[in-house]
């Protein structure tokens, strides 16, 4: 039961981390990479919100804070802080390959490295964050594009 609670807590922490970073880097505002705007328009046509769809499109098309958070958790699992920072470097390279003008993924990976490592000091395992991040990504990308995009659009409006 304790491990399930850790995974649930890790999912909530990961979700807050990656959504906050993506909103800070203004991903709901415009498609930063090829394909993001097309995904956003398709989500809007399906009853979702354009701003949330844009953020979801950016998530699909380039390493963003969700990918950075997941990869950092994997890096911390493999090699502690150095592993998380190697993951951040790989996310940075991925951003450059995608011609991504922002640094949400790299920032997310660096922040997640220290968040995940910090939680390992208080009894969590890095694997809790790997599972938690998969759950967090699923809530944004896998359950309902329309509902997730509307939630992201509301969070974006709070920022403005």
N, C-alpha and C positions, 0 to 999 in steps of 0.2 A: 504494500500500500504506500509506503514511503517513497518508493521510486516513482510510482505514478503521480504522486503529488509533486515531486521534483520535476518531472517532465511537464506537467501542467504549468507549474510556476515558470519553468524555462521557456515554454511556449509563449506565455504572457509577456515575459521580459523581452524575449526575442522579437515578438510582434511590435511591442512599443518601441524598441530600439530601431528596427528597420523602417517602420512607418515614419517615425520622427525624423530619421536621417533623410529619407526620401522626400518628405515634405520640406525639410530645411533646404534641400537642394532643388526645390521647386519642380519636382518631377510631375506633379499634376498640372502644371501650367502649360507645357507644350511638349510635343514629341521631340526628344533630343537626339534620337537615333532613327535610322531608316526602319520603317515598319511600325513604329510606335503610334503614329497618328492614324494609320490604317486600322490598327487594332482598336484604338479609342473610338473611331467612327463606327466600327462594327459593334462594339459594346453599347454605344449610345443607341444604335438602331435596334438593338435587342432590349431596350428599356432601361439601360444603365445611364450613368452620368458621364459626360464627356471628360471632365477633369479627372475623375477616378479611373476612367478607361485609359486616359493618357498615361497615368502613373502605372497602370497595369501593363500597358504596351511597352513602356520603358523597362519594366521588370523583365518582360519576356525577351526583349531585343538586345539587352546589354547587361553586363554584370552590375547590378545595383546593390543597395544595402542588404537586400534579402539574400542574394547570392554571397555577398561578402560575409554576412553573419554566419551563414551555413558553412562556408569554406573555412572561416576562422575557427569555428567550433571543431571542425575536423582537424585543422592544424594544431590546435591546442591539445586535442586528444592524442595526436601522434607525437608531438614534440614540445608541448608547453607553449610558453610565450614565443620562442623562436619559430615554432611551427605556425602559429597564428600570424606572425609577421611575414613569413614566407607566403602564406595564403594571401595576405594583403598585397604583396608584390605581384602575385599571379593575377589577382583581380585587376590591379592597375594595368598590367600588360593586356588583359582582356578588354579593358576600357579603351585602350589605344587601338587595338585591333578593330574594335567596333566603331572607331571614330567618335566615341562618346565624349562630348565636351565637358562633362561634369566628373565629379569625383565621389559620388555617393557610395559606390561600391567599395572603393578603397577606404574611405572614411568609415563606412560600416564595418569593414573587416578589421581595421585597427581598433575601433571602439569595442567591437565584439571580442577581440582577443583578450583585452583586459577585463571585460565584464565576465566572460566565461572563466578565465583563469581566476578571477576574484571569487567567483562562486564555488570554484573547486576547493578553495581554502576553507569554506564553511560547510562542506559536506556534499555538495553537488558533484556530479561527474560530468565531464565534457560530453559524454554520450547522452546525458539528459538534454543538453542544449542541441545536439544533433537531431534528436527526435523532436524536441520542442520546436526547432526551426522548421522542420518539415511540416509539422502541424500548423505553424504560423503561416507558412507559404500557402498551404492548402486552403486556409480560411480566406485568403485573398485571391488566389488564382483558381481554386478547384471547386468550390462549393456552388457559388452563384456569382457570375460576373456582374449581373445587374445590381444585386444587393451590395456586393463588395465595392463596386464602383461608386454607388451612392454614399456608402459610409466614408470612403476615401474623399469624395467631393465635400462632404460635410466637414471632415477634419481639415481639409484645405481651406474652406471658408472661415473656419475658426482662426487659422493662421493669419488671414488677411486682415 
